[in-house]
Amino acid sequence: DEIAKLYLIIANRGHPTAQVHLGKQYVHGNGVEEDYIQAYKWFSLSETSIGKHFIKVISEDMSDEQIKEAKSLVKNFKPVYE
């Protein structure tokens, strides 16, 4: 739980590595509730090759509507510095 909280803080600041790790937390439900929409969002925001790889993997288990929702979250993301 604590690791997921730390990843969330850092990922919200726009750090790509934290975004990939947070995406993996959401895929596996480690410290957060399993959520492929959130995972997709964080993988996409990371703009990394590994993030793109994970998007391909999880997209196979997502509906078109879920992907659309995730893309909307990406589009509306604003970094937060708390």
N, C-alpha and C positions, 0 to 999 in steps of 0.2 A: 504493500500500500504506500509506504513512504517513498519508495523508488518511483512509483508511478506519479506521485505528487511532484517530485523533483523534476521528472521528465516533462510533466505538464507545464511547469513554470518556465523551464528552459525552452521547450518547444514553442510556447506562446511568444517567446522573444524572437523566434525565427531561426533557431539553431537547427540545421539540417540533421545532424547526427541524433540529437534528442528527438527530433520529429520521427525519424525511422524507428528508434527504440520505442517511442510511445505507440507508434502504429503497431509494432509487434506485441506490445502489452495488450492492446485492444483485440488483436487477432486471437490471442490465447487466453484472455480474461485474467491476466496477471495484475492484481492490484486495482483493476477496473473491471466493469462489466464487459463481457465480450460484445463487440460492436464493430461490424465490418464497415459501416458507414464512416465512423470515426477513424478507423484504421486507414481506409482509403484516403480520407482527408489528409491525415498526417503524412502518409507515404507520398502523396501528390505534392504537398507543400515542401517536402524535403528537396524536390527537384534533383534527386540522385538516381544513379543507375540501379542501385539496390531497391530504392523506393519504387521505381518503375517496374522492376521485376516482381515485387510483392503485389503491386496493383494488378498485374496480369494474373497472378496466382489467385488472389481473393475475388477478382471479378467473375471468375467461373462460378462462384457460389453466391453471387449477388444478382438481384433482379435489376432490370433496367431502371426502375423507379428508385431503387437504393443508390445506384450509380449516379443518377440525376441529382438526388439529394446531396450526395457526397460532393459532387462537382459544384453545387451551389454553395456549400460550406467553404470550399476552397476559394471560390470567387469572392466571397464576402469576408474572408479572413483578414484581420488587421492585427499586427503584432502588438503585444501588451507587455509593458515593462512595469511590474509591480514590485 
